[in-house]
Structure formats: C-alpha cells, structure tokens
Amino acid sequence: MKALIKKILNPKRRRDLLEFFNQVWCAICRCLPLQNRVLFYTIRANDKLADNSKAVYDALDCKKVVFAHMLPHSTKIKPLCYYYLLTSKVIVTDDYVRYMRAIKLRPNQKLIQIWHACGAFKKFGLDAPSPISRKEEVATHSQYTAVAVTSEKCKKFYAGAFGISEDVCMPLGLPRTDPLIGGRDKMREKVLAAHPEFADKKLYLYCPTFREVKGKQVKFDTQIDWAKLSASLADDEIFIIRRHPIMKYSLTDKEYPNIIDLSTENTIELTAASEAIITDYSSVIYDACLMDVPCVFYCPDLEKYERGFYLNFPDDLPGELTTNPDNLLETVRRGATSPDKEKTAKFKADQLSACDGHAAERIANIIKEWL
C-alpha cells in the first residue's frame, strides 16, 4: 500500500494527505476522555528518560507514561504521540515539543518545560540562529503552563528565548542538579574505582562544546599542540577529554599516555573527580560550580563565536579565560590551586540560587496539584 501511494502521489501530495490524516486523528483524540496521567515527552534519548525528566518521574507516585524518541519520528509512532499529547492531563518535557506547532492543548491540560540546561549562558530559542522560522519557534513554546528555571534572574532570559510571559517562568531549580549538592565525593570515588590508574593523579577535564557557523555544525580546531601539552604535563597530571555528544570526531592528532579521551563516560562524574575543568561555552560550568570544582575557560575562537551570551562574557564567568593554547596548562594549574571564589559565589547566586537539592520535589508537588 505504501509503495502504491508513493507511485500515485508526488511528495507534496503525500505530505498534504498525511497532514489531513493527522488533523482527523487529532480531532478524534480531542474527543476522547482526558486521562489523569503525566506524559513525559523527550527527544533526547530513545526509550529512556534523561536525568532531568527521570528525577521528576521517580518523584511522582501517579499514573505515568513515557514517550522517548529521538527525531525524526516515523509515521508509525506519530499517531501514538498525538494520542498521548491530547489525552494526558499533564505533559512534562525537557526539550522542544514540535507537535505544539500543530495542535492546541485542551483547556484542562498543563505543559511544564524542565529545560535540559542550567542557567542563562548561551543564547537559544528566539535569541539564537535557528533552522526554523520565528513563527514556528513561538508556536513551539506558546502553550507552556510553567517553565522551570534555576534562579530569579534567569526568568527574563527564558521568557525572551521562548517568547512567553515572564510570569510563566518559575525559579524551581533543575532536578538533575539535586544529586550534585554534597555528592562530589561519592562520584569521585566511583570514577577512581573504575580507573585505579587515576589514584594520586591530578585530573584536568577538557569539555569543549560543539561549533556552528550560521546554525550548522562545523569541526572544531582546538589549536592545541597536543605533543607539546603531553610533554609539559607533570608525572602526576592527566588531561582528560570529554567531547560534546554531537562531536563525532577526535580532537587530538594521535594517542598520548597522559591525554585520554573518555567521551563515553559520565561528564558529571568526571567533573567531580577533577581538580579543574576546562571548557569554553558549555553549560558544564554549572555542574562544576555546584560541586565546587574550579573552572577555566579556553576560547581560541572567541572573536569568531557567533552564538552570543546572556551574561557579560567573559567578565561574569566563574574562572579565568585564555585564548592562547601556549599558556593553557599554566592557566589550568593556576585555576586549580587558586580559584576565584568571589566570582564563583556571585555566579552561583545569580544563576543557581534555586538549585538547593530539592528541585525534583518542588516540580513533582506542582504536578500533583495539577492532577
């Protein structure tokens, strides 16, 4: 049947036909009873919830259902998604719900956004380059009942990025940060148990984020002379690389005994085990600050980076910045031994004041009230 339809109809006709059937199906779903359940919708993983949503899921004792599918979604699972979206009383998401551009939620439904990143660092949504139009961006976010943010000062930035009222943005904290409060030692022990070779070593964790040009990913040139860096590391120092998941290529030119790529391992746990982290424009700094791990910023492409920031970059950063690969190691050593505690404290107060270890509990309580 599918092959016959492809043969008879051109691509535009097929899209129009599919859209017609979607509208009919949505109309049917809107007539079905509204279920007193919570739908967890995510595009960040297949068949499982990421840390943020998982924490809220575990904090709820009620009827729950999970729709976890990375994009693109096949025509086979879309009807199921529409059904859950239009028959669940509460919807929890940690990323974009593109279906909101096509459907209108029912009057008694609630939609809460627990965005996957902490604070207001890099510009996103309406404030950043996007492959979708402004109209589509606004439609994606216009039906939020609540948006969880990590501080009072972050509310205005999320409101602007999503094109919504500031009143919808609530300083509830981020659920995935709850275990970080007081949890550094336990996570460090876990890493050392998995890597006994790290015992009595100073670990420096390099976590660069991906690069884009006009909204499209490009390969990142670190400008680091890896052979020189390897030769400069002391016997008790190890340089660990943890690439962003989008970066599917190696950052080094070859393998080195004291420069190790652990990109398949847990970033937060590696952060906890490190003397300092080196990053650029990554939100990993929030996890580091909550665990009191010093931050160093290495940004060789600072003048070319096009994303834009909500904070005053680099003056508001909780650590020293360098753009020169030749003094990177020196800067990291200085940051590890003499971190700027005053700047870090201010950064945490401005960006993370609602992250106190009880975010999942607060969000779960709001959802229970809606139910």
MARKOL-490986 format. One line per field, with one value per residue (C-alpha): residue in three letters; x, y negated, z negated; residue number from 1. Coordinates in pm, whole numbers, plus 50000, padded with zeros to 5 digits. Each point is the difference from the previous one (the first is absolute). Layout:
residues N
resn [Ala ...]
u [X ...]
v [Y ...]
w [Z ...]
resi [NUM ...]
END
This chain:
residues 371
resn [Met Lys Ala Leu Ile Lys Lys Ile Leu Asn Pro Lys Arg Arg Arg Asp Leu Leu Glu Phe Phe Asn Gln Val Trp Cys Ala Ile Cys Arg Cys Leu Pro Leu Gln Asn Arg Val Leu Phe Tyr Thr Ile Arg Ala Asn Asp Lys Leu Ala Asp Asn Ser Lys Ala Val Tyr Asp Ala Leu Asp Cys Lys Lys Val Val Phe Ala His Met Leu Pro His Ser Thr Lys Ile Lys Pro Leu Cys Tyr Tyr Tyr Leu Leu Thr Ser Lys Val Ile Val Thr Asp Asp Tyr Val Arg Tyr Met Arg Ala Ile Lys Leu Arg Pro Asn Gln Lys Leu Ile Gln Ile Trp His Ala Cys Gly Ala Phe Lys Lys Phe Gly Leu Asp Ala Pro Ser Pro Ile Ser Arg Lys Glu Glu Val Ala Thr His Ser Gln Tyr Thr Ala Val Ala Val Thr Ser Glu Lys Cys Lys Lys Phe Tyr Ala Gly Ala Phe Gly Ile Ser Glu Asp Val Cys Met Pro Leu Gly Leu Pro Arg Thr Asp Pro Leu Ile Gly Gly Arg Asp Lys Met Arg Glu Lys Val Leu Ala Ala His Pro Glu Phe Ala Asp Lys Lys Leu Tyr Leu Tyr Cys Pro Thr Phe Arg Glu Val Lys Gly Lys Gln Val Lys Phe Asp Thr Gln Ile Asp Trp Ala Lys Leu Ser Ala Ser Leu Ala Asp Asp Glu Ile Phe Ile Ile Arg Arg His Pro Ile Met Lys Tyr Ser Leu Thr Asp Lys Glu Tyr Pro Asn Ile Ile Asp Leu Ser Thr Glu Asn Thr Ile Glu Leu Thr Ala Ala Ser Glu Ala Ile Ile Thr Asp Tyr Ser Ser Val Ile Tyr Asp Ala Cys Leu Met Asp Val Pro Cys Val Phe Tyr Cys Pro Asp Leu Glu Lys Tyr Glu Arg Gly Phe Tyr Leu Asn Phe Pro Asp Asp Leu Pro Gly Glu Leu Thr Thr Asn Pro Asp Asn Leu Leu Glu Thr Val Arg Arg Gly Ala Thr Ser Pro Asp Lys Glu Lys Thr Ala Lys Phe Lys Ala Asp Gln Leu Ser Ala Cys Asp Gly His Ala Ala Glu Arg Ile Ala Asn Ile Ile Lys Glu Trp Leu]
u [50000 50280 50181 49677 49942 50356 49945 49668 50073 50292 50180 49790 49675 50119 50083 49659 49827 50198 49918 49629 50008 50192 49732 49723 50180 50061 49632 49911 50254 49858 49661 50142 49993 50287 50208 50122 50358 50338 50163 50378 50096 50366 50204 50332 50021 49824 49785 50131 49985 50305 50108 49766 49677 50105 50035 49646 49863 50148 49858 49642 49771 49722 49898 50291 50093 50326 50037 50377 50101 50276 49911 49896 49683 49862 49643 49940 50060 49856 49637 50097 50172 49695 49782 50213 50040 49625 49877 50251 49911 50364 50289 50361 50277 50370 50039 49800 49654 49962 49641 49893 50028 49716 49768 49822 49987 49668 49893 50080 50340 50329 50340 50318 50343 50300 50266 50307 50259 50067 49995 50008 50337 49993 49712 49738 49648 49888 50330 50221 50031 49744 49911 49631 49814 49918 49631 50078 50227 49728 49737 50227 50010 49676 49798 50224 49822 50335 50369 50246 50305 50294 49979 49784 50242 49969 49624 50022 50247 49784 49691 50178 50144 49661 49788 49785 49900 50257 49728 50006 50370 50041 50324 49953 50354 50112 49924 50321 50203 49850 50259 50285 49940 50239 50052 50347 50194 49778 50029 50376 50031 49798 50237 50309 49854 49953 50344 50246 50277 49868 50087 50232 49965 49880 49727 49927 49677 49964 49634 49972 49659 49917 50045 49754 50016 49666 49821 50184 50256 50365 50311 50173 50374 50128 50331 50169 50343 49921 50357 50120 49721 50075 50369 49916 49772 50162 50020 49699 49782 49751 49810 49657 49790 49623 49854 49644 49782 49947 50375 50059 50369 50325 50147 50357 50241 50099 49998 50200 50052 49898 49727 49697 49668 49718 49713 49788 50004 49780 50091 49876 50191 50319 49947 49969 50329 50197 50218 49862 49795 50095 49712 49892 49630 49862 49741 50217 50121 49676 50059 50359 49897 49740 50273 50263 50224 50209 49930 50242 49887 50198 49847 50240 49714 49842 49998 49828 49749 49657 49755 49988 49957 49753 50270 50287 50258 50269 49974 49718 50161 50095 50361 50291 49987 50279 49996 50363 50073 50360 49901 49705 50171 50136 49650 49849 50254 49937 49624 50024 50216 49870 49638 49817 49753 49843 49907 49874 49777 49847 49946 49819 49783 49899 49952 49939 49823 49707 50224 49997 49955 49617 49906 49846 49788 49873 49910 49834 49786 49879 49908 49811 49795 49912 49886]
v [50000 49762 50068 49943 49664 49893 50098 49817 49682 49759 49896 49686 50191 50266 49734 49838 50336 50083 49660 50058 50336 49843 49733 50258 50215 49699 49907 50353 49990 49670 50171 50280 49977 49805 50247 49903 50091 49838 50030 49970 49891 49988 49997 50025 50381 50309 50204 49833 49672 49779 49890 49699 50174 50322 49818 49859 50334 50176 49734 50059 50276 49980 50126 49929 50071 49938 49899 49996 49990 49802 49814 50064 50180 50262 49991 50313 49833 49653 50109 50137 49673 49795 50229 49958 49624 49942 50241 49943 49745 49903 49998 49976 49930 49915 49875 49884 50150 49932 50134 49688 49813 50209 50070 49797 50153 50047 49747 50222 50118 49879 49990 49951 49945 50118 49882 50225 49723 49796 49624 49745 50031 50042 49844 50242 50012 49669 49839 50232 50109 50272 50231 49928 49673 49756 50089 50371 49923 49797 50268 50266 49825 49801 50256 50044 49991 49979 49989 50106 49771 50001 49648 49690 49814 50264 49953 49710 50182 50311 49786 49823 50319 50174 49693 50047 49800 49973 50109 50349 50040 50128 50027 50366 50121 50280 50358 50149 49771 50145 50281 49753 49821 50176 50287 49929 50244 50294 49934 49955 50336 50162 49867 50107 50347 50031 49851 50103 49857 49653 50047 49724 49817 49647 50022 49706 50048 49835 49963 49792 49953 50037 49718 49856 49762 49849 50267 50296 50212 49970 50182 49833 49930 49980 49844 50203 50148 50336 50129 49689 50021 50367 49926 49712 50198 50108 50367 49961 49811 50147 49803 50156 49913 50025 49892 49875 50292 49823 49997 50333 49942 50012 49674 50126 50085 50335 50188 49885 50184 49699 49858 50228 49975 50118 49864 50309 49948 49789 49632 49910 50283 49907 49639 50108 50192 49713 49731 49757 50002 49822 49896 49718 49939 50314 50010 50256 49703 50011 50358 49911 49697 50197 50254 49730 50117 49708 49890 49878 49868 50070 49816 49975 49896 49742 49727 50230 50172 49896 50144 49706 49998 49882 49925 49758 50227 50044 49763 50192 50342 50198 50038 49872 49991 50049 50002 50107 50376 49937 49891 50238 50238 49714 49851 50335 50057 49651 50051 50335 49871 49642 49982 49668 50083 49653 50014 50356 49906 49710 50222 50259 49736 49850 50322 50288 49866 50243 50308 50118 50375 49994 49903 50336 49994 49646 50080 50328 49816 49754 50289 50172 49682 49997 50362]
w [50000 49906 50329 50194 49830 50083 50362 50032 49801 50020 49675 49948 50046 49757 49740 50046 49965 49686 49851 50069 49822 49709 49961 50009 49742 49773 50020 49888 49715 49874 49961 49787 49618 49844 49798 49653 50087 50061 50342 50008 50351 50102 50320 49816 49996 50130 49762 49685 49810 49952 49654 49965 50095 49828 49668 50023 50122 49697 49765 50120 49877 50255 50342 50237 50359 50188 50365 50059 50365 50167 50319 50269 49898 50235 50126 49789 49663 50072 49944 49658 49916 50099 49791 49687 50050 50033 49731 49715 49735 49938 50249 49885 50251 49990 50359 50302 50058 50371 49996 49810 50331 50141 49707 49733 49656 49827 49729 49701 50125 49853 50173 49797 50153 49796 50244 50011 49939 49688 49973 50279 50172 50380 50190 50127 50137 50148 49901 50208 50365 50072 50288 49934 50051 49722 50036 49951 49704 49827 50069 49850 49662 49980 49800 49697 49665 49822 50084 49729 49976 49762 49855 49982 50226 50273 50042 50244 50224 50035 50057 50285 50150 50000 50081 49689 49693 49724 49754 50155 49912 49645 49797 49908 50061 50230 49885 50136 49773 49680 49966 50054 49672 49764 50241 50137 49779 50086 50373 49978 49827 50278 50266 49807 49950 50377 50069 49729 50218 49906 49633 49873 50332 50071 50262 50230 50194 50342 50104 50318 50158 50369 50251 50250 50293 50093 49800 50156 49816 50107 49881 49709 50022 49642 50117 49725 50070 49845 50008 49818 49744 49934 49949 49762 49770 49674 49903 49769 50252 50249 50262 50066 50304 49987 50336 50047 50123 50332 50068 50174 50073 49804 49872 49976 50282 49845 49670 49697 49669 49788 50226 49990 50183 49772 50205 49938 49624 49774 50021 49653 49835 50187 49892 49638 50022 50155 49847 50258 50318 50322 50220 50227 50056 49834 49722 49822 49795 49801 49887 49913 49793 49806 49908 49934 50285 50137 50357 50267 50337 50316 50296 50294 50229 49770 50265 50251 49773 50126 49748 49757 49622 49738 49745 50045 50161 49871 49702 49828 50041 49686 50105 50207 50381 50251 50379 50032 50016 49896 49649 49959 49759 49790 49977 49903 49724 49863 50012 49820 49716 49966 50125 49988 49724 49999 50371 49964 49705 50195 50305 49788 49834 50336 50194 49758 49691 50042 50025 49641 50037 49995 50357 50095 49685 50071 50362 49900 49744 50265 50230 49717 49950 50370 49980]
resi [1 2 3 4 5 6 7 8 9 10 11 12 13 14 15 16 17 18 19 20 21 22 23 24 25 26 27 28 29 30 31 32 33 34 35 36 37 38 39 40 41 42 43 44 45 46 47 48 49 50 51 52 53 54 55 56 57 58 59 60 61 62 63 64 65 66 67 68 69 70 71 72 73 74 75 76 77 78 79 80 81 82 83 84 85 86 87 88 89 90 91 92 93 94 95 96 97 98 99 100 101 102 103 104 105 106 107 108 109 110 111 112 113 114 115 116 117 118 119 120 121 122 123 124 125 126 127 128 129 130 131 132 133 134 135 136 137 138 139 140 141 142 143 144 145 146 147 148 149 150 151 152 153 154 155 156 157 158 159 160 161 162 163 164 165 166 167 168 169 170 171 172 173 174 175 176 177 178 179 180 181 182 183 184 185 186 187 188 189 190 191 192 193 194 195 196 197 198 199 200 201 202 203 204 205 206 207 208 209 210 211 212 213 214 215 216 217 218 219 220 221 222 223 224 225 226 227 228 229 230 231 232 233 234 235 236 237 238 239 240 241 242 243 244 245 246 247 248 249 250 251 252 253 254 255 256 257 258 259 260 261 262 263 264 265 266 267 268 269 270 271 272 273 274 275 276 277 278 279 280 281 282 283 284 285 286 287 288 289 290 291 292 293 294 295 296 297 298 299 300 301 302 303 304 305 306 307 308 309 310 311 312 313 314 315 316 317 318 319 320 321 322 323 324 325 326 327 328 329 330 331 332 333 334 335 336 337 338 339 340 341 342 343 344 345 346 347 348 349 350 351 352 353 354 355 356 357 358 359 360 361 362 363 364 365 366 367 368 369 370 371]
END
